[in-house]
Amino acid sequence: MTLPEVVLWQQLRHRPDGLKFRRQHPAGPYVLDFYCEHARLCIEIDGAVHGMGDTPVRDERRNAWLAQAGIRTIRIAAPDVLRNLAGVLQFIVLECRGNPLHHSALPSGPPPLQGGFE
């Protein structure tokens, strides 16, 4: 893991806002930097290399594969993690809360799932 990934993991492992995150989570042929199953959200920390060579094309191909699998991806610049960790954490939590895996039941549908997060 890179320094920004380690710094972020030190916060995510404490389950901010009750959300569970996994690091280095396998998804098909890919390994996600971080993953929140509740929100089906992949969090990628992008260093300088993500703007070089064919990396942007590979990143887009990866994002498309994940989207087909129902996983949304957000990308965060590595320097942002080091400069504004609190803001990055807030952004991640908001993204997770905006797209929960289990939605409230419709009046005509089944009751909502009981329990909570893992």
PyMOL commands that set and color helices and strands:
alter all, ss='L'
color gray80, all
select helices_A, chain A and resi 3-12+16-18+48-51+55-68+78-83+85-98
alter helices_A, ss='H'
color red, helices_A
select strands_A, chain A and resi 22-27+30-36+41-46+72-77
alter strands_A, ss='S'
color yellow, strands_A
deselect
rebuild
show_as cartoon
